[in-house]
Every structure is written in structure tokens, then in C-alpha cells.
Amino acid sequence: MKQAIYEITRNQKIADHVYEMVLRGDTSAITAPGQFINIQLAGKYLRRPISICDWSDTDITIIYKVVGGGTEQMSEMHPGETLDVLVGLGNGYNTKKSGDAPVLLGGGVGVPPMYGLCKALRAEGKAVKVILGFNTASEVFYENEFRALGAEVTVTTVDGSYGMKGFVTDALKTMEYSYFFTCGPMPMFRAIESVAVTSGQYSFEERMGCGFGACMGCTCKTKYGNKRICKDGPVLEREEIVW
């Protein structure tokens, strides 16, 4: 984990209430897709944890949805402004367990970490399938970016206004795959758990106080004892989760 000041180089709306922000600075603490950053905002007591979508030697890309005062404040920031950020938090996805044909399932703001993961898996020569789940057409983002990586992409919308009507699990039922990776809300996870036919990894969304394991506020039960989502996760393996 590193704490540093990062410069905003891009902050743009890419879908309904969804923004893409690029931060320039030291990325050496990022070691795996699925990790997150914690952003300090002026006037806010707690930092805001945001998953990492992509990164390079000099830049971090995050995607966030405006759901409250903190993310609304972020949406109004401009290139050239700076943020105090904790980088390289949490344990990311383990790609070594993926097999040759993994499937990635992202629901809403659970989509961003799937991009960095897809990029890593494609670099390993894996045939990747991606299922992106949204409520409606106006919320869809990054479909073309996943296709540009060489992934087979399926988009689902609950209302059927774009892509396949239904949920990510409706698409999953029709596919063959060697392993699954996912990030999204808990109802989606429970649905995946009921239909998935392989092992997999879940990245949990959880309210966090500190973001690095000190406050114990995001502790959850597993088959191997209590784990902190911010430090021992956010990625947990299917076999250890207590539903």
C-alpha cells in the first residue's frame, strides 16, 4: 500500500450516472487485477474505496457511479486537480486458477475490475468470455473496450432495452467455461452460486472504514474463520464463502 497525491488527467461521463476518471501517479503498489484505491475527499471523514479498472506504469483508471455526496463531488472535479489516494489495497484475482476458457461476470459498477482482469487473462492467452449486466441501455459501458481485448462479450439488461433480456445468470446458463470470476451486488452473487458449474472467485462490495484492515469494520465469516474484505479480500474463492 502507498499513499500519494495523484493528478486527475481525465474525468468524463460514460453512461447514465457513471464516470471514468484517470489519475496520474505512482502505480507500483498495484500487483493484481481486482485491487482497489481509497480516495480522500475534502470535507468527508471517510475515504471512498473505488475498484481499479485498469492501470499502466503512470496512470490508474477508475470507473464510479454517482450514488451519494462523495461520488457527486468526484464527478465535479476537473483535470489538473489532485487527490490524496491510498493505492494497492486488497488482494486481487488469482488468474492461475482460470483454466483455458474462463468467464467474467460484471454487474453494474462491478464491471470495472473485470476489465483489468480480462486484460491480464488475454495476455496469458486465455479464451475469455465476458457477461456484462445492467438494468437498462443507458447504463451500459465498456462493451467495446472488452471486445477490443479479444473477449467474447454478452450484454444483458433487466428491461431488455439492449442486448439479452434478463440477468447475467441467464447468459451464464447457456455457456461452457472452465472457471468464473465476478464482481457485483450480493443478489447477483447468490444467483450465480445457484447456477455456476465450476469453481470461481467473487469480489465483494462492502462498506469500509479504513480500507487496510485496521478497523475490522468489513469483517465477514468464511469457512476458515473471519476475514476482512478490505485486506483479506475483496476477492474470495467460492469454496470458502459462507452464504
Short mmCIF file of the C-alpha atoms (twelve columns), coordinates in Angstrom:
data_MODEL
# 
_entry.id   MODEL 
# 
loop_
_atom_site.group_PDB 
_atom_site.id 
_atom_site.type_symbol 
_atom_site.label_atom_id 
_atom_site.label_alt_id 
_atom_site.label_comp_id 
_atom_site.label_asym_id 
_atom_site.label_seq_id 
_atom_site.Cartn_x 
_atom_site.Cartn_y 
_atom_site.Cartn_z 
_atom_site.pdbx_PDB_model_num 
ATOM 1   C CA . MET A 1   0.000   0.000   0.000   1 
ATOM 2   C CA . LYS A 2   1.170   3.504   -0.855  1 
ATOM 3   C CA . GLN A 3   -0.244  6.927   -0.087  1 
ATOM 4   C CA . ALA A 4   0.434   9.672   -2.590  1 
ATOM 5   C CA . ILE A 5   -1.010  12.670  -4.403  1 
ATOM 6   C CA . TYR A 6   -2.390  11.883  -7.862  1 
ATOM 7   C CA . GLU A 7   -3.324  14.310  -10.626 1 
ATOM 8   C CA . ILE A 8   -6.624  13.938  -12.447 1 
ATOM 9   C CA . THR A 9   -5.990  13.818  -16.198 1 
ATOM 10  C CA . ARG A 10  -9.490  12.790  -17.304 1 
ATOM 11  C CA . ASN A 11  -12.934 12.743  -15.690 1 
ATOM 12  C CA . GLN A 12  -15.792 12.118  -18.079 1 
ATOM 13  C CA . LYS A 13  -19.313 10.713  -18.065 1 
ATOM 14  C CA . ILE A 14  -19.525 7.410   -19.965 1 
ATOM 15  C CA . ALA A 15  -23.053 6.217   -19.092 1 
ATOM 16  C CA . ASP A 16  -26.062 7.201   -17.002 1 
ATOM 17  C CA . HIS A 17  -24.586 8.451   -13.668 1 
ATOM 18  C CA . VAL A 18  -21.310 6.639   -14.468 1 
ATOM 19  C CA . TYR A 19  -17.934 8.394   -14.811 1 
ATOM 20  C CA . GLU A 20  -14.447 7.372   -15.884 1 
ATOM 21  C CA . MET A 21  -11.529 9.070   -14.110 1 
ATOM 22  C CA . VAL A 22  -7.822  8.738   -14.916 1 
ATOM 23  C CA . LEU A 23  -5.266  9.528   -12.212 1 
ATOM 24  C CA . ARG A 24  -1.577  10.094  -12.915 1 
ATOM 25  C CA . GLY A 25  0.983   8.993   -10.348 1 
ATOM 26  C CA . ASP A 26  2.883   6.083   -8.821  1 
ATOM 27  C CA . THR A 27  1.228   2.741   -9.644  1 
ATOM 28  C CA . SER A 28  3.972   0.432   -8.346  1 
ATOM 29  C CA . ALA A 29  1.816   -0.791  -5.425  1 
ATOM 30  C CA . ILE A 30  -0.735  -2.361  -7.782  1 
ATOM 31  C CA . THR A 31  0.065   -6.049  -8.181  1 
ATOM 32  C CA . ALA A 32  -3.125  -7.747  -9.435  1 
ATOM 33  C CA . PRO A 33  -6.472  -7.011  -11.107 1 
ATOM 34  C CA . GLY A 34  -9.242  -6.680  -8.549  1 
ATOM 35  C CA . GLN A 35  -7.392  -4.416  -6.122  1 
ATOM 36  C CA . PHE A 36  -8.809  -1.019  -5.168  1 
ATOM 37  C CA . ILE A 37  -7.834  2.504   -4.161  1 
ATOM 38  C CA . ASN A 38  -9.135  4.680   -1.312  1 
ATOM 39  C CA . ILE A 39  -9.712  8.348   -2.091  1 
ATOM 40  C CA . GLN A 40  -9.706  11.235  0.398   1 
ATOM 41  C CA . LEU A 41  -12.261 13.932  -0.436  1 
ATOM 42  C CA . ALA A 42  -12.385 17.404  1.052   1 
ATOM 43  C CA . GLY A 43  -14.975 17.655  3.818   1 
ATOM 44  C CA . LYS A 44  -15.523 13.882  4.026   1 
ATOM 45  C CA . TYR A 45  -14.433 11.946  7.116   1 
ATOM 46  C CA . LEU A 46  -14.004 8.532   5.466   1 
ATOM 47  C CA . ARG A 47  -12.147 7.789   2.257   1 
ATOM 48  C CA . ARG A 48  -14.057 6.370   -0.727  1 
ATOM 49  C CA . PRO A 49  -12.994 2.871   -1.868  1 
ATOM 50  C CA . ILE A 50  -13.107 2.510   -5.673  1 
ATOM 51  C CA . SER A 51  -12.042 -0.572  -7.642  1 
ATOM 52  C CA . ILE A 52  -9.236  -0.259  -10.179 1 
ATOM 53  C CA . CYS A 53  -10.413 -0.691  -13.756 1 
ATOM 54  C CA . ASP A 54  -7.014  -0.506  -15.468 1 
ATOM 55  C CA . TRP A 55  -3.507  0.741   -14.839 1 
ATOM 56  C CA . SER A 56  -0.199  1.430   -16.564 1 
ATOM 57  C CA . ASP A 57  3.215   2.496   -15.302 1 
ATOM 58  C CA . THR A 58  1.961   6.051   -14.877 1 
ATOM 59  C CA . ASP A 59  -1.865  6.016   -14.743 1 
ATOM 60  C CA . ILE A 60  -4.794  4.471   -12.900 1 
ATOM 61  C CA . THR A 61  -8.252  4.289   -14.478 1 
ATOM 62  C CA . ILE A 62  -11.290 4.048   -12.221 1 
ATOM 63  C CA . ILE A 63  -14.996 3.977   -13.034 1 
ATOM 64  C CA . TYR A 64  -17.530 5.104   -10.460 1 
ATOM 65  C CA . LYS A 65  -21.255 5.687   -10.226 1 
ATOM 66  C CA . VAL A 66  -22.702 8.814   -8.636  1 
ATOM 67  C CA . VAL A 67  -24.737 7.461   -5.721  1 
ATOM 68  C CA . GLY A 68  -24.101 9.980   -2.955  1 
ATOM 69  C CA . GLY A 69  -22.347 13.154  -1.905  1 
ATOM 70  C CA . GLY A 70  -18.819 11.752  -2.228  1 
ATOM 71  C CA . THR A 71  -19.138 10.432  -5.759  1 
ATOM 72  C CA . GLU A 72  -21.086 13.542  -6.786  1 
ATOM 73  C CA . GLN A 73  -18.155 15.597  -5.530  1 
ATOM 74  C CA . MET A 74  -15.793 13.456  -7.607  1 
ATOM 75  C CA . SER A 75  -17.936 13.923  -10.727 1 
ATOM 76  C CA . GLU A 76  -17.484 17.708  -10.487 1 
ATOM 77  C CA . MET A 77  -13.675 17.573  -10.397 1 
ATOM 78  C CA . HIS A 78  -11.572 18.626  -13.398 1 
ATOM 79  C CA . PRO A 79  -8.242  17.657  -14.994 1 
ATOM 80  C CA . GLY A 80  -5.359  19.284  -13.150 1 
ATOM 81  C CA . GLU A 81  -6.937  18.864  -9.714  1 
ATOM 82  C CA . THR A 82  -5.279  16.439  -7.309  1 
ATOM 83  C CA . LEU A 83  -6.432  13.718  -4.914  1 
ATOM 84  C CA . ASP A 84  -4.846  12.092  -1.857  1 
ATOM 85  C CA . VAL A 85  -5.058  8.360   -2.598  1 
ATOM 86  C CA . LEU A 86  -4.150  5.076   -0.921  1 
ATOM 87  C CA . VAL A 87  -3.130  2.681   -3.711  1 
ATOM 88  C CA . GLY A 88  -2.672  -1.075  -3.979  1 
ATOM 89  C CA . LEU A 89  -5.271  -2.091  -1.404  1 
ATOM 90  C CA . GLY A 90  -6.737  -5.573  -1.054  1 
ATOM 91  C CA . ASN A 91  -5.948  -8.881  -2.683  1 
ATOM 92  C CA . GLY A 92  -6.924  -9.209  -6.326  1 
ATOM 93  C CA . TYR A 93  -7.909  -12.097 -8.572  1 
ATOM 94  C CA . ASN A 94  -5.698  -15.158 -8.950  1 
ATOM 95  C CA . THR A 95  -5.554  -15.838 -12.692 1 
ATOM 96  C CA . LYS A 96  -3.596  -19.092 -12.278 1 
ATOM 97  C CA . LYS A 97  -6.807  -20.979 -11.487 1 
ATOM 98  C CA . SER A 98  -8.736  -19.805 -14.552 1 
ATOM 99  C CA . GLY A 99  -8.231  -22.711 -16.923 1 
ATOM 100 C CA . ASP A 100 -8.222  -22.085 -20.665 1 
ATOM 101 C CA . ALA A 101 -11.717 -20.611 -21.076 1 
ATOM 102 C CA . PRO A 102 -12.831 -18.507 -18.086 1 
ATOM 103 C CA . VAL A 103 -15.986 -16.417 -17.951 1 
ATOM 104 C CA . LEU A 104 -16.125 -12.979 -16.319 1 
ATOM 105 C CA . LEU A 105 -19.389 -11.632 -14.911 1 
ATOM 106 C CA . GLY A 106 -19.729 -7.958  -14.011 1 
ATOM 107 C CA . GLY A 107 -22.866 -6.334  -12.671 1 
ATOM 108 C CA . GLY A 108 -23.176 -2.534  -12.906 1 
ATOM 109 C CA . VAL A 109 -20.272 -0.905  -11.057 1 
ATOM 110 C CA . GLY A 110 -18.879 -4.429  -10.654 1 
ATOM 111 C CA . VAL A 111 -17.862 -4.251  -14.321 1 
ATOM 112 C CA . PRO A 112 -14.671 -2.121  -13.957 1 
ATOM 113 C CA . PRO A 113 -12.379 -4.676  -12.238 1 
ATOM 114 C CA . MET A 114 -13.386 -7.202  -14.886 1 
ATOM 115 C CA . TYR A 115 -11.592 -5.075  -17.483 1 
ATOM 116 C CA . GLY A 116 -8.166  -5.258  -15.853 1 
ATOM 117 C CA . LEU A 117 -8.758  -8.959  -15.216 1 
ATOM 118 C CA . CYS A 118 -9.748  -9.584  -18.840 1 
ATOM 119 C CA . LYS A 119 -6.619  -7.773  -19.988 1 
ATOM 120 C CA . ALA A 120 -4.445  -9.997  -17.770 1 
ATOM 121 C CA . LEU A 121 -6.143  -13.220 -18.870 1 
ATOM 122 C CA . ARG A 122 -5.884  -12.319 -22.548 1 
ATOM 123 C CA . ALA A 123 -2.156  -11.610 -22.052 1 
ATOM 124 C CA . GLU A 124 -1.905  -15.179 -20.726 1 
ATOM 125 C CA . GLY A 125 -3.503  -16.483 -23.921 1 
ATOM 126 C CA . LYS A 126 -6.878  -17.418 -22.397 1 
ATOM 127 C CA . ALA A 127 -10.101 -17.512 -24.411 1 
ATOM 128 C CA . VAL A 128 -12.193 -15.139 -22.303 1 
ATOM 129 C CA . LYS A 129 -15.965 -14.749 -22.265 1 
ATOM 130 C CA . VAL A 130 -17.443 -11.667 -20.588 1 
ATOM 131 C CA . ILE A 131 -21.022 -11.117 -19.399 1 
ATOM 132 C CA . LEU A 132 -21.903 -7.523  -18.540 1 
ATOM 133 C CA . GLY A 133 -25.146 -6.975  -16.640 1 
ATOM 134 C CA . PHE A 134 -27.080 -3.697  -16.421 1 
ATOM 135 C CA . ASN A 135 -30.619 -2.561  -15.655 1 
ATOM 136 C CA . THR A 136 -31.189 -0.652  -18.889 1 
ATOM 137 C CA . ALA A 137 -29.486 0.500   -22.103 1 
ATOM 138 C CA . SER A 138 -28.477 3.923   -20.768 1 
ATOM 139 C CA . GLU A 139 -26.296 2.276   -18.110 1 
ATOM 140 C CA . VAL A 140 -24.200 0.155   -20.496 1 
ATOM 141 C CA . PHE A 141 -20.491 0.941   -20.678 1 
ATOM 142 C CA . TYR A 142 -17.187 -0.635  -21.778 1 
ATOM 143 C CA . GLU A 143 -18.736 -3.205  -24.139 1 
ATOM 144 C CA . ASN A 144 -16.465 -2.116  -26.991 1 
ATOM 145 C CA . GLU A 145 -13.412 -1.921  -24.735 1 
ATOM 146 C CA . PHE A 146 -13.820 -5.585  -23.770 1 
ATOM 147 C CA . ARG A 147 -14.287 -6.574  -27.415 1 
ATOM 148 C CA . ALA A 148 -11.077 -4.705  -28.286 1 
ATOM 149 C CA . LEU A 149 -9.227  -7.023  -25.903 1 
ATOM 150 C CA . GLY A 150 -10.429 -10.005 -27.929 1 
ATOM 151 C CA . ALA A 151 -13.072 -11.202 -25.471 1 
ATOM 152 C CA . GLU A 152 -16.427 -12.712 -26.441 1 
ATOM 153 C CA . VAL A 153 -18.907 -10.236 -24.926 1 
ATOM 154 C CA . THR A 154 -22.556 -10.673 -23.952 1 
ATOM 155 C CA . VAL A 155 -24.539 -7.739  -22.558 1 
ATOM 156 C CA . THR A 156 -27.711 -8.301  -20.547 1 
ATOM 157 C CA . THR A 157 -30.272 -5.725  -19.444 1 
ATOM 158 C CA . VAL A 158 -33.060 -6.400  -16.982 1 
ATOM 159 C CA . ASP A 159 -35.618 -4.496  -19.080 1 
ATOM 160 C CA . GLY A 160 -34.435 -5.924  -22.407 1 
ATOM 161 C CA . SER A 161 -33.689 -2.485  -23.865 1 
ATOM 162 C CA . TYR A 162 -30.243 -3.623  -25.018 1 
ATOM 163 C CA . GLY A 163 -28.583 -6.974  -25.612 1 
ATOM 164 C CA . MET A 164 -30.054 -10.062 -23.990 1 
ATOM 165 C CA . LYS A 165 -33.094 -9.542  -21.765 1 
ATOM 166 C CA . GLY A 166 -32.563 -10.808 -18.236 1 
ATOM 167 C CA . PHE A 167 -29.694 -11.235 -15.810 1 
ATOM 168 C CA . VAL A 168 -26.063 -12.325 -16.119 1 
ATOM 169 C CA . THR A 169 -27.078 -15.777 -14.890 1 
ATOM 170 C CA . ASP A 170 -29.439 -16.200 -17.859 1 
ATOM 171 C CA . ALA A 171 -26.435 -15.844 -20.162 1 
ATOM 172 C CA . LEU A 172 -24.211 -17.976 -17.923 1 
ATOM 173 C CA . LYS A 173 -26.602 -20.923 -18.184 1 
ATOM 174 C CA . THR A 174 -26.006 -21.095 -21.947 1 
ATOM 175 C CA . MET A 175 -22.193 -21.122 -21.806 1 
ATOM 176 C CA . GLU A 176 -19.363 -23.567 -21.364 1 
ATOM 177 C CA . TYR A 177 -16.440 -22.299 -19.284 1 
ATOM 178 C CA . SER A 178 -13.505 -23.536 -17.239 1 
ATOM 179 C CA . TYR A 179 -13.811 -21.119 -14.294 1 
ATOM 180 C CA . PHE A 180 -15.641 -17.926 -13.345 1 
ATOM 181 C CA . PHE A 181 -14.676 -14.542 -11.925 1 
ATOM 182 C CA . THR A 182 -17.241 -11.984 -10.821 1 
ATOM 183 C CA . CYS A 183 -17.866 -8.646  -9.144  1 
ATOM 184 C CA . GLY A 184 -21.244 -7.123  -8.358  1 
ATOM 185 C CA . PRO A 185 -24.042 -6.914  -5.794  1 
ATOM 186 C CA . MET A 186 -24.865 -9.709  -3.360  1 
ATOM 187 C CA . PRO A 187 -28.181 -10.724 -5.026  1 
ATOM 188 C CA . MET A 188 -26.223 -11.350 -8.238  1 
ATOM 189 C CA . PHE A 189 -23.689 -13.446 -6.324  1 
ATOM 190 C CA . ARG A 190 -26.418 -15.617 -4.811  1 
ATOM 191 C CA . ALA A 191 -27.922 -16.154 -8.246  1 
ATOM 192 C CA . ILE A 192 -24.529 -17.113 -9.697  1 
ATOM 193 C CA . GLU A 193 -23.919 -19.501 -6.811  1 
ATOM 194 C CA . SER A 194 -27.139 -21.325 -7.682  1 
ATOM 195 C CA . VAL A 195 -26.217 -21.953 -11.332 1 
ATOM 196 C CA . ALA A 196 -22.400 -21.938 -11.646 1 
ATOM 197 C CA . VAL A 197 -20.909 -25.328 -12.523 1 
ATOM 198 C CA . THR A 198 -17.227 -24.625 -11.785 1 
ATOM 199 C CA . SER A 199 -15.109 -23.105 -9.074  1 
ATOM 200 C CA . GLY A 200 -14.675 -19.343 -9.132  1 
ATOM 201 C CA . GLN A 201 -13.770 -16.111 -7.379  1 
ATOM 202 C CA . TYR A 202 -16.111 -13.428 -6.036  1 
ATOM 203 C CA . SER A 203 -15.066 -9.812  -5.432  1 
ATOM 204 C CA . PHE A 204 -17.249 -8.410  -2.651  1 
ATOM 205 C CA . GLU A 205 -18.586 -4.880  -2.374  1 
ATOM 206 C CA . GLU A 206 -18.548 -3.856  1.292   1 
ATOM 207 C CA . ARG A 207 -18.711 -0.664  3.351   1 
ATOM 208 C CA . MET A 208 -15.229 0.096   4.635   1 
ATOM 209 C CA . GLY A 209 -13.872 2.369   7.333   1 
ATOM 210 C CA . CYS A 210 -10.105 2.358   6.924   1 
ATOM 211 C CA . GLY A 211 -9.626  0.191   3.821   1 
ATOM 212 C CA . PHE A 212 -6.487  -1.558  5.072   1 
ATOM 213 C CA . GLY A 213 -7.613  -3.922  7.841   1 
ATOM 214 C CA . ALA A 214 -7.229  -1.806  10.978  1 
ATOM 215 C CA . CYS A 215 -10.820 -1.034  11.940  1 
ATOM 216 C CA . MET A 216 -12.290 -4.541  11.371  1 
ATOM 217 C CA . GLY A 217 -15.474 -2.895  10.102  1 
ATOM 218 C CA . CYS A 218 -15.810 -5.057  6.996   1 
ATOM 219 C CA . THR A 219 -15.181 -8.450  8.629   1 
ATOM 220 C CA . CYS A 220 -17.127 -11.400 7.228   1 
ATOM 221 C CA . LYS A 221 -17.390 -15.065 8.142   1 
ATOM 222 C CA . THR A 222 -15.771 -17.722 5.965   1 
ATOM 223 C CA . LYS A 223 -15.297 -21.463 6.368   1 
ATOM 224 C CA . TYR A 224 -11.768 -20.708 7.528   1 
ATOM 225 C CA . GLY A 225 -12.607 -18.024 10.094  1 
ATOM 226 C CA . ASN A 226 -13.289 -14.301 9.925   1 
ATOM 227 C CA . LYS A 227 -11.760 -12.343 7.059   1 
ATOM 228 C CA . ARG A 228 -11.582 -8.620  6.364   1 
ATOM 229 C CA . ILE A 229 -12.961 -7.750  2.927   1 
ATOM 230 C CA . CYS A 230 -10.586 -4.791  2.568   1 
ATOM 231 C CA . LYS A 231 -7.380  -6.712  3.367   1 
ATOM 232 C CA . ASP A 232 -8.030  -10.465 3.041   1 
ATOM 233 C CA . GLY A 233 -10.363 -9.751  0.113   1 
ATOM 234 C CA . PRO A 234 -12.131 -8.213  -1.649  1 
ATOM 235 C CA . VAL A 235 -11.683 -11.389 -3.696  1 
ATOM 236 C CA . LEU A 236 -12.685 -14.664 -2.038  1 
ATOM 237 C CA . GLU A 237 -12.834 -18.143 -3.555  1 
ATOM 238 C CA . ARG A 238 -16.177 -19.871 -3.972  1 
ATOM 239 C CA . GLU A 239 -15.237 -22.760 -1.687  1 
ATOM 240 C CA . GLU A 240 -14.560 -20.571 1.358   1 
ATOM 241 C CA . ILE A 241 -17.669 -18.405 1.317   1 
ATOM 242 C CA . VAL A 242 -20.408 -18.863 3.908   1 
ATOM 243 C CA . TRP A 243 -23.674 -17.862 2.292   1 
# 
